[in-house]
Amino acid sequence: MTVINDKHPPLERYFRILEVLSGFPEGLTLSELTSILALPKATMHRLLAAMQKSNLVTVNAGAAAYLLADRVRRLALLSAGADFIKAMTSSHLQQLVAETGETCYIARLEGNRVRTIVMESPNAPWRGFVLPGKIMYPHATASAKAILAFQSKDVIEQALSGDLPQLTQYTKTNRKDIKAEFSRIRENGFATCIREVDEGLAAVAVPIEVGVAGVIYGLGIVGPLPRITSLIDADIVSRLKTISAAISAFLSKTGAEIPQID
């Protein structure tokens, strides 16, 4: 039994409740929480009511059990450890590499930036553009655009608020033009980077939507311009969307149970 008494500050009480609920995906009733945490029922009810207002806990359809709310589940998904994501996606990336002969990767939204976290490559020289840990240009790279296009206006504004360097003659730096491209990405379901980072390279990426967290990952392929444009013409986007859906289904189901960043 985890005992919470009046000597614990309110924040500690809330956190203990979250810790307990995280171990019970199906939720716990008011009586069960009261018993586990050794608190008076009135106190527990008051704490849970406050947590509901902040979207930290919710009540299931039958109003019988308290569950972690979407806000908490989104936080868990956003903080998933890179090693876990690699374990869950490497086989898909390896298959893509075998099919296309190109470098394939996963990028993730972190605050208002996009960073690569997993990569599989045939040891091509351009793999350096997407090595794990690399921050992706929000206005030019396919994976960043595929993710940012589906974010809130505030996140998009923050992502585009800094310097947007003119990397090549094809790089868009006008924020109005970039937002217009984001709109097309939302409509089409994929993003491209054609000569925008390096005039000899191209990339294509699709968003990965994960349950309550929304689009926080992107799946991309990068390589020489002629080969990537040929893949796009051959509808590689459909293949990417199929793999994205498979990754999405697993991570959405796993939810808050996934291992966290060390």
C-alpha positions in Angstrom: 0.0 0.0 0.0 1.2 3.5 -0.9 0.3 5.8 2.0 -0.3 9.5 1.5 -0.9 11.6 4.6 -1.4 15.3 5.2 2.3 15.9 5.5 2.7 15.4 1.8 2.3 18.6 -0.3 -0.6 18.6 -2.9 1.8 18.1 -5.8 3.1 14.9 -4.2 -0.4 13.6 -3.8 -1.3 14.3 -7.4 1.8 12.6 -8.6 1.2 9.5 -6.5 -2.2 9.2 -7.9 -0.8 9.3 -11.4 1.8 6.7 -10.5 -0.8 4.3 -9.3 -3.1 4.8 -12.2 -0.3 4.3 -14.7 -0.1 0.7 -13.5 -3.8 0.1 -14.1 -4.7 0.7 -17.8 -8.4 -0.2 -17.1 -8.6 2.3 -14.3 -9.4 2.2 -10.6 -12.6 3.2 -8.8 -12.7 5.9 -6.1 -12.9 3.2 -3.4 -9.9 1.3 -4.9 -7.8 4.5 -5.0 -8.8 5.4 -1.5 -7.7 2.0 -0.3 -4.4 1.9 -2.2 -3.4 5.4 -1.1 -4.9 5.3 2.4 -6.7 8.6 2.0 -10.1 9.6 3.2 -12.7 9.2 0.4 -13.6 12.9 0.6 -9.9 13.9 0.2 -9.5 11.5 -2.7 -12.6 12.8 -4.4 -11.4 16.4 -4.1 -8.0 15.6 -5.5 -9.4 13.7 -8.5 -11.9 16.5 -9.2 -9.0 18.9 -9.4 -7.0 16.5 -11.7 -10.0 16.1 -14.0 -10.2 19.9 -14.4 -6.5 19.9 -15.5 -7.1 16.9 -17.9 -4.8 14.7 -15.9 -7.4 12.0 -15.1 -10.7 11.1 -16.7 -13.6 8.8 -15.9 -14.6 5.9 -18.1 -17.9 5.7 -19.9 -19.6 4.0 -17.1 -18.3 6.6 -14.6 -17.0 3.8 -12.4 -13.2 4.0 -12.8 -10.6 6.8 -13.1 -8.0 6.6 -15.9 -5.0 8.6 -17.0 -6.3 11.3 -19.3 -5.1 12.2 -22.8 -2.8 14.9 -21.6 -0.7 12.4 -19.5 -0.8 9.8 -22.2 0.5 12.3 -24.7 3.4 13.2 -22.4 4.3 9.5 -22.1 4.3 9.1 -25.9 6.4 12.2 -26.4 9.0 11.0 -23.9 9.3 7.5 -25.2 12.9 6.3 -25.2 14.7 6.3 -28.6 15.9 2.7 -27.9 12.3 1.6 -27.6 11.3 3.4 -30.8 14.2 1.8 -32.6 13.3 -1.6 -31.4 9.8 -1.2 -32.7 10.6 0.4 -36.1 14.0 -1.0 -37.2 12.5 -4.0 -38.9 10.2 -1.8 -41.0 13.2 0.5 -41.9 15.4 -2.4 -42.8 12.7 -3.7 -45.1 12.4 -0.3 -46.7 16.2 -0.2 -47.2 16.1 -3.6 -48.8 13.2 -2.6 -51.1 14.6 0.8 -52.1 18.3 0.8 -51.5 18.0 4.1 -49.8 18.5 5.5 -46.3 15.3 5.4 -44.2 14.7 7.1 -40.9 12.3 8.1 -38.1 12.2 11.6 -36.8 10.3 12.9 -33.7 8.8 16.2 -32.6 10.5 17.5 -29.4 8.9 20.7 -28.3 8.8 22.8 -31.5 11.8 21.1 -33.1 12.1 17.8 -35.1 15.0 15.5 -34.4 16.0 12.2 -36.1 16.0 9.2 -33.7 16.3 6.1 -35.8 18.1 5.4 -39.1 18.8 2.4 -41.3 21.1 2.8 -44.2 23.1 1.0 -46.9 26.1 3.0 -45.7 25.5 5.7 -48.2 27.4 9.0 -47.8 24.3 11.1 -47.5 23.2 9.2 -44.4 24.9 12.0 -42.5 21.9 14.2 -43.3 19.7 12.1 -41.0 22.0 10.6 -38.5 20.2 10.0 -35.1 20.2 13.2 -33.1 20.3 15.6 -36.0 17.9 18.6 -35.7 16.0 18.9 -39.0 15.3 22.2 -40.7 11.6 23.0 -40.1 11.2 24.8 -43.5 13.3 22.5 -45.7 13.5 18.8 -44.6 10.8 16.4 -45.5 10.4 14.8 -42.1 10.1 18.1 -40.3 7.5 19.4 -42.7 5.6 16.1 -42.5 5.4 16.5 -38.7 5.0 20.2 -38.2 2.3 20.5 -40.8 -0.1 18.7 -38.4 0.7 20.7 -35.3 -1.2 23.6 -33.7 -0.7 27.1 -35.0 1.3 28.0 -31.9 3.8 25.2 -32.5 4.1 26.0 -36.2 4.7 29.7 -35.3 7.4 28.8 -32.7 9.1 26.3 -35.1 9.3 29.0 -37.8 10.2 31.9 -35.5 13.9 31.4 -35.8 16.3 31.8 -38.6 15.3 30.0 -41.8 18.5 29.8 -43.8 18.6 29.8 -47.6 20.4 26.4 -48.0 20.0 26.2 -51.8 18.3 28.3 -54.4 15.3 26.0 -54.0 14.8 26.5 -50.2 11.6 28.3 -49.2 12.3 31.0 -46.6 9.1 33.0 -46.8 6.9 31.9 -43.9 3.7 32.4 -45.9 4.9 30.1 -48.6 6.0 27.5 -46.0 2.6 27.6 -44.3 1.0 27.2 -47.7 3.1 24.1 -48.3 2.1 22.8 -44.8 -1.5 23.1 -45.9 -0.8 21.0 -49.0 1.0 18.4 -46.9 -2.1 18.1 -44.7 -4.2 17.6 -47.7 -1.9 15.0 -49.5 -0.5 13.2 -46.4 3.2 13.5 -47.3 6.0 16.0 -47.6 9.0 16.3 -49.9 12.4 17.9 -49.9 13.5 18.4 -53.4 16.9 20.1 -53.7 16.0 22.2 -50.6 18.9 21.1 -48.4 21.4 19.9 -51.0 20.8 20.3 -54.7 21.9 16.7 -55.3 19.6 15.2 -52.7 15.9 14.6 -52.2 13.7 13.1 -49.5 10.1 12.1 -49.0 8.3 11.6 -45.6 4.9 10.8 -44.2 3.5 11.6 -40.7 3.0 8.9 -38.1 -0.1 9.7 -36.0 0.0 8.1 -32.5 -3.3 8.0 -30.7 -4.0 10.8 -28.4 -0.6 12.3 -29.0 -1.4 13.1 -32.7 1.4 13.4 -35.2 4.7 13.3 -33.3 6.8 11.0 -35.6 7.7 11.0 -39.2 8.9 8.3 -41.5 11.2 9.3 -44.4 13.6 8.2 -47.2 16.5 10.3 -48.4 18.9 9.8 -51.3 20.2 11.1 -54.6 17.7 13.3 -56.4 17.0 11.1 -59.5 16.5 7.9 -57.4 14.1 9.5 -54.9 12.1 11.3 -57.5 11.8 8.0 -59.4 10.5 6.4 -56.2 8.0 9.1 -55.7 6.8 8.6 -59.3 6.5 4.9 -58.6 4.2 5.7 -55.6 6.6 5.0 -52.7 4.3 7.3 -50.7 1.7 4.5 -50.5 4.3 2.1 -49.1 5.4 4.7 -46.6 1.8 5.3 -45.5 1.3 1.5 -45.0 4.3 1.3 -42.8 3.3 4.5 -41.0 -0.1 3.0 -40.2 1.5 -0.2 -38.8 3.8 1.8 -36.5 0.9 4.0 -35.5 -1.3 1.1 -34.6 1.4 -0.4 -32.3 2.4 2.8 -30.5 -1.2 3.9 -30.1 -2.1 0.6 -28.5 1.0 0.6 -26.3 0.4 4.2 -25.1 1.6 5.2 -21.7 3.2 1.8 -21.0 6.2 2.5 -23.3 9.6 2.9 -21.7 10.6 6.5 -21.1 13.7 8.6 -22.0 16.6 7.8 -19.7 
